Structures are given as C-alpha cells and as structure tokens.
C-alpha cells in the first residue's frame, strides 16, 4: 500500500506510468531520504478506472495506473496535465479498512502528521494551514464525525503557493454477506495537487461525487461524451 513519502518519487520520473514493473531498490528522493519505489503499476485506459473519477475530476488526466497492493487493495493512480501531483484511490474490494486505520482517518492530528510526510519535488514540505472534516461523501459539521480531511490554504514553498491536499474515506459498496463495524470504510482517496488549480469548490465537489463504477458499459458510454478529463 503506497502512503505519503512513498509517492514522492513518482514525480521525479518523466515516464511515471510507462513502468510496468519498477525496480524495488531504494532510491534517493532528492532530500537525502531513501524510499522504496512502487512496483507493478500498469498503465490502463480511463474506461478501466475503479472509481468514477474520470467523470468528475475538473482536470485533464495525463495518465492512469493500476495495481493490486498488499491485502488485495485495488489502487488507481492519476496524474494530470498542467499541474503537479496526483490522486491515489485505494479500495478494499470485498471488505473494509481496519478499525485502527479508520480511526486514524478521523483524527485531525493524524492528518497533520500525514501531510508533514508529503512533499512535491522540487519544493519542500507541504504546508497546510487548516483543514475541514469530511464524512461519507459530505463535509462534516464536527471533527468527531470525520472520516477524512480536506486542506484549505495549502502550499509547497518555495515553488508552489497553491496546493490542494485531501485524504477522504467512503463506504461505497455494501455487501449484505459481509459484517462491518459501525463507521467502516472500503475506499480512501488521497490528493496532492499543486500549481494552476481549478477553484477549491470544484476540487471539493469532485470528492463529494466519488462513487464505485458498477455498470461498466454505462460508465464507458458516459466517458465517451466527456470532453474534460481524457488523456
């Protein structure tokens, strides 16, 4: 499962998703830290996306990669034209994330710790001034109800004065045969974008509209009519 600092190296590579099987040797991230490169990212067509992001993202998608991570977590990794960063989606297909991780997603302290581990070369660490809570596809009234957070007024000095950082969680698929704890989630979306971004409300609306693709034929048809978001 790719988290935080492990993704920073992705953006040092110009051919990010042309790698079908990256080396697993530790690589210097440019800041003197050695991290493991992700493995087995396969470039896929937008019509094969796990979630409906190609329909709701207000950016032009440059590449989409897929891999099956540890514990049968299905991951999709998006990059975009004209901005730096990524969107990473991670979904447990037939279950849910652990109770401990779900609790971390609802902790503002943990979100702050998560953002401190992020950086976007060639800039420094991401600076998040404050964040608002997110719950089940909506923005929550109180942090005690949170299952994720969305940044406000984030930056990555000295190169990027405007960034958008989020880590949001969802329960997208409900299987009657699977018993889940209250508040369980099966999907996490992580966002780190910097540069000439759309308005904040458009990026927040993207997170509210996230759904699992259940009807592949209908998804393909709707995608064929969309002008924004195509590779």
Order of alpha helices (4+ residues) and beta strands (2+ residues): beta-beta-beta-alpha-beta-beta-beta-alpha-alpha-beta-beta-beta-beta-beta-alpha-alpha
